[in-house]
Amino acid sequence: MTTHPLSDNVVKCRLVKKIQDSVLSKWVNDPQRMDKRMLALIFLAHASDVIENAFAPLNDDDYEVAMKRVRELLDLDFEAESAKPNANEILWAVFMAFTK
């Protein structure tokens, strides 16, 4: 999938850092407790085939941890997640559509 590059490198660097932090130092191990915008950014970066680019600057161990955690998110049962109390059903439906 072709993506459009961000022309503002400062914004791009901030987004990359946020994605890295969300799956490394700020990992909460419960997608229901994750910031919904960050969760959406992770799924959209994966669907756009640019998530690996965000993790490329990481050392090998951090890269493996980050990709493992993204894989855990992608492998979730989205229907089960949407059925949990206080879950946003539409958000999980969109995630399901982007991962098919």
RAWO-V814382 format. One record per residue. N is the residue number from 1. RES is the residue in three letters. NEAR is the number of other C-alpha atoms within 10 Angstrom. Layout:
{{N RES NEAR} {N RES NEAR}}
//
This chain:
{{1 MET 7} {2 THR 7} {3 THR 9} {4 HIS 7} {5 PRO 8} {6 LEU 10} {7 SER 8} {8 ASP 8} {9 ASN 10} {10 VAL 10} {11 VAL 11} {12 LYS 14} {13 CYS 13} {14 ARG 11} {15 LEU 15} {16 VAL 18} {17 LYS 13} {18 LYS 17} {19 ILE 21} {20 GLN 22} {21 ASP 13} {22 SER 19} {23 VAL 22} {24 LEU 16} {25 SER 8} {26 LYS 12} {27 TRP 15} {28 VAL 13} {29 ASN 12} {30 ASP 8} {31 PRO 14} {32 GLN 16} {33 ARG 11} {34 MET 15} {35 ASP 12} {36 LYS 13} {37 ARG 9} {38 MET 15} {39 LEU 21} {40 ALA 16} {41 LEU 16} {42 ILE 22} {43 PHE 21} {44 LEU 17} {45 ALA 18} {46 HIS 18} {47 ALA 16} {48 SER 14} {49 ASP 13} {50 VAL 15} {51 ILE 21} {52 GLU 13} {53 ASN 12} {54 ALA 19} {55 PHE 19} {56 ALA 11} {57 PRO 12} {58 LEU 13} {59 ASN 9} {60 ASP 11} {61 ASP 8} {62 ASP 16} {63 TYR 19} {64 GLU 13} {65 VAL 13} {66 ALA 24} {67 MET 16} {68 LYS 13} {69 ARG 17} {70 VAL 17} {71 ARG 12} {72 GLU 12} {73 LEU 18} {74 LEU 18} {75 ASP 10} {76 LEU 12} {77 ASP 11} {78 PHE 18} {79 GLU 12} {80 ALA 11} {81 GLU 17} {82 SER 17} {83 ALA 12} {84 LYS 11} {85 PRO 8} {86 ASN 9} {87 ALA 14} {88 ASN 14} {89 GLU 16} {90 ILE 10} {91 LEU 15} {92 TRP 19} {93 ALA 14} {94 VAL 14} {95 PHE 19} {96 MET 16} {97 ALA 11} {98 PHE 14} {99 THR 12} {100 LYS 7}}
//
